[in-house]
Amino acid sequence: MKYSLVFLLVPFVGFSQTFSKDDEIKKYVSEVSSDSLQSYIGKLVSFNTRHTLSATDDPKQGIGAARSWVFGKFKEYAKNSHGRMEVYLQQEDIQPDGKRIDKAVNLGNPIAFLKGTDPGDKRIFLISAHLDSRVTDVMNRTSPAPGANDDGSGVGAVMEAARILSKSSFPASVVFVTFSGEEQSLLGSKLLASHAKKENWQIEAVLNNDMIGNPKAGETGEINNRTLRVFSEGLPYVELEKKAMNVRNLGLENDSESRQLARYIKETAEKYVKGLEIKLIYRNDRFLRGGDHSSFVTEGFPSVRLTEYFENYDHQHQDIRMENNKQYGDLPEFIDYTYLKKNTAANIAVLASLAKSTSKPERVEMKVKELTNSTTLQWEKPKSGTPAGYYVLARETDSPVWQKRIFTTELFLKIPLSKDNYIFAVQAVNQSGNLSVPVIPGIAR
């Protein structure tokens, strides 16, 4: 297929100029309910504390009661899946470690695994949040720790996604999980990430939601209920020394798989969710801090953290109290359910778009045999799914997002843009307009 120079240099104006929004995804987004989210958080708060070291055998209070309730809700949603959603509790007995575990405790992660409809499609897309809560003293397992925002808001998003997407029939699989042990050093996510690595799960995206419901800053009182931050690593954590020379030679310091996922989230969420801006943060997590996605980053899976624009430290890791006429504690009255609804919808739109897409193009390469001011790319068809075509993406090296998008049905394309000045990628698109995550080219030998 031939394209004129004029078409090739049309600036990026958005995917919707070529394909309309997917009606199925629009429907899922419209089904997100503020009332449902509020009911989830109300129930989570009712367990008094969800501290990892709290009771695991009390039917009404503690982490055990909370995880049993989540497990039961997942079981309820599984009835919509025609037998494709498997619900189970991943468990492990944890021994004292001299740090944040001072007694033997049973760790449990409630998981709902929605199997894809294509037996040949091994891709897995995972949405997560952490179920446990805490107060000022990280070892205090008895004081009320409502954890409405940290991380009841994230758990609410996971549960709402499971409720809505349980009715779907995606070719790829989607996993919904709420982790225990996050506040005690990411224990639950490490347990699942290690298992996924050992079992060769093909996880292509982890969306970890941790505090997505409070838009108000503590110090200034400023409110931002329109922006969701996405944290992503720039340099690949796994085998960095081995990959460093290639990253340097090709100028890919800003193009890890996790950062490609973050760009995908920005484009997709802003397309489907009105009044929401995705802010890309060029860090794996907040300054000198960590979250459950880091457990998956460590195992080599593309993973990001989604979190509100401001963190309100009056309502995070605080004992519930009134002090100088100020209310402290992570209470449900500080949740903005309209904001939480938008952030939940963003997760659902991204998960559905990924799981409906074909897999990524294979063996994406750039020809470099001759010195030219143009760039030639070639690739092979995805392993699963039937693409309608491909997009070659381009952006200047200092641009945070893709600026140009060129469609072709061929498996190669020559572009009058210099590889000195631009970063390139290729992604597949199917008939319903759903895009794979972009793939940065290697060098053709």
C-alpha positions, -999 to +999 in steps of 0.1 A: +000+000+000+015+034-010+011+066+009+020+101-002+045+121+018+017+144+029-002+116+045+029+102+061+036+135+079+001+141+092+004+148+129-010+124+154-047+133+159-060+103+178-071+068+170-107+078+168-101+096+135-097+062+118-118+038+140-147+048+162-148+037+198-156+001+204-193-001+214-187-030+237-161-011+257-183+020+258-210-002+274-187-016+300-175+019+309-211+031+312-219+003+337-195+016+364-216+025+394-207+050+421-232+033+443-215-001+438-181+015+446-195+031+478-210-002+489-177-021+485-158+005+505-185+006+532-183-032+536-144-032+537-145-005+564-169-026+585-142-052+592-126-028+617-091-035+606-077-055+576-042-056+590-023-086+577-015-097+613-051-094+624-075-124+628-078-148+600-105-169+616-130-143+628-161-142+605-168-105+612-135-087+618-100-088+605-082-097+573-097-132+572-132-119+572-123-093+545-107-118+522-136-143+526-160-115+516-140-106+485-137-143+476-175-146+480-182-116+457-158-130+431-177-163+433-210-144+427-196-126+397-182-159+383-218-170+377-219-145+347-189-161+330-203-194+317-177-213+337-147-194+324-140-175+357-121-196+382-120-182+418-095-193+444-075-181+474-038-182+470-024-190+504+009-193+522+019-196+558+043-168+566+069-171+594+082-143+616+109-123+597+122-100+625+108-070+605+071-065+598+060-101+606+063-109+643+042-141+644+032-169+620+003-159+598-017-172+569-013-149+539-042-151+514-048-134+480-084-137+466-081-142+429-106-144+400-091-158+368-112-150+337-100-174+310-098-162+275-120-177+247-090-184+224-071-215+236-041-204+216-040-170+232-018-172+263-018-135+271-028-124+307-038-089+318-040-083+355-057-057+376-048-055+413-051-036+446-042-044+482-067-056+507-048-049+539-049-017+559-029+000+587-027+029+611+003+050+622+021+020+638+026-005+610+026-033+636-007-023+652-032-050+642-060-042+667-069-004+663-095+005+638-079+008+604-107+015+579-085+018+549-112+034+529-089+050+503-057+030+511-066+007+496-103+003+497-106+025+467-083+002+447-101-029+459-134-014+449-121-008+414-109-044+411-143-057+423-163-034+400-141-045+371-147-081+380-184-076+382-187-059+348-161-078+328-172-112+341-198-110+313-172-105+286-158-130+261-123-118+254-098-139+235-071-132+262-074-138+299-080-112+327-070-117+363-085-098+392-066-100+425-066-083+459-033-087+478-027-092+515+006-081+531+013-049+511+019-028+541+041-055+555+066-054+526+045-064+495+042-100+507+011-109+488+022-095+454+056-111+458+038-144+463+017-141+431+045-126+410+069-154+419+042-180+411+035-164+378+072-164+369+076-200+379+045-211+360+055-191+329+024-170+329+024-146+299+015-115+318+016-085+294+002-058+317-003-053+354-025-024+364-020-019+402-044+005+418-034+020+451-053+050+464-075+062+436-104+079+454-092+110+473-086+141+452-078+166+480-042+175+490-036+176+528-013+205+531-029+230+507-065+218+504-061+219+466-085+195+448-077+177+416-106+153+406-096+151+369-061+136+369-049+101+375-012+094+378+005+064+362+039+055+375+062+034+352+098+024+352+121+038+324+149+013+324+141-024+326+148-037+360+155-073+349+190-080+334+196-042+331+234-047+329+229-071+300+205-047+282+222-014+291+244-012+260+215-018+237+193+008+255+221+033+253+229+027+216+193+029+205+184+058+228+156+038+246+160+052+281+123+062+280+109+031+263+107+001+286+077-022+283+062-007+314+064+028+299+048+016+267+020+003+288+017+036+305+014+055+272-012+029+261-032+036+293-031+074+287-044+071+252-071+045+259-084+060+291-086+095+278-104+082+247-132+064+267-135+084+300-147+119+298-131+145+320-100+124+329-064+132+322-037+105+326-005+120+339+026+100+331+051+100+359+086+089+350+093+069+381+086+033+390+068+046+421+066+076+444+099+090+456+117+064+477+085+043+481+070+012+465+038-007+457+026-041+446+034-035+409+071-035+419+069-072+427+059-078+391+085-054+377+111-074+396+100-105+378+101-089+344+064-082+338+052-049+324+036-032+354+024+002+365+009+019+395-023+040+391-029+065+419-046+098+426-029+131+418-024+141+455-017+119+484-034+132+516-012+123+545-039+133+570-059+103+558-031+078+551-013+056+577-030+076+605-047+066+638-083+078+638-084+110+659-094+146+662-064+169+667-065+207+666-100+205+651-087+183+623-100+148+615-072+122+609-077+087+596-086+069+563-123+073+566-149+068+538-162+104+541-131+115+524-137+095+492-149+113+461-170+086+444-174+105+412-136+107+409-133+070+419-159+061+392-138+078+365-106+060+376-123+027+378-138+032+343-102+040+330-090+006+343-120-012+327-115+005+293-078-004+292-083-040+303-111-045+277-091-029+249-060-050+257-079-083+261-099-077+229-069-069+208-047-092+188-014-100+203+016-078+195+034-079+161+063-103+162+100-097+152+096-060+148+129-048+132+145-017+117+168-020+087+201-002+091+223-016+063+225+018+047+228+053+061+196+071+051+173+099+063+143+076+059+135+046+081+123+011+070+106-012+095+095-048+090+076-072+113+057-105+114+020-112+121+009-116+157+008-151+172-029-148+180-059-129+166-065-115+131-053-080+126-070-056+102-036-039+098-008-022+117+001+012+129+037+025+127+041+050+155+066+078+156+075+105+181+104+129+185+129+118+212+118+145+236+081+138+233+063+119+261+036+105+237+033+092+202+029+120+177+024+103+144+005+072+134+006+056+100-017+028+089-007-001+066-019-036+059+016-046+048+043-062+070+068-034+063+069+003+058+094+029+047+089+063+063+106+096+054+116+103+090+151+100+104+159+074+130+182+100+145+153+123+153+124+099+161+116+068+181+094+043+163+071+014+173+046-009+156+012-021+170-015-043+155-051-032+152-082-055+148-115-050+130-131-035+161-103-009+164-086-024+195-049-019+196-021-040+209+006-025+230+033-009+208+066-028+201+099-010+198+119-024+169+151-042+172+179-041+146+175-063+115+206-084+110 
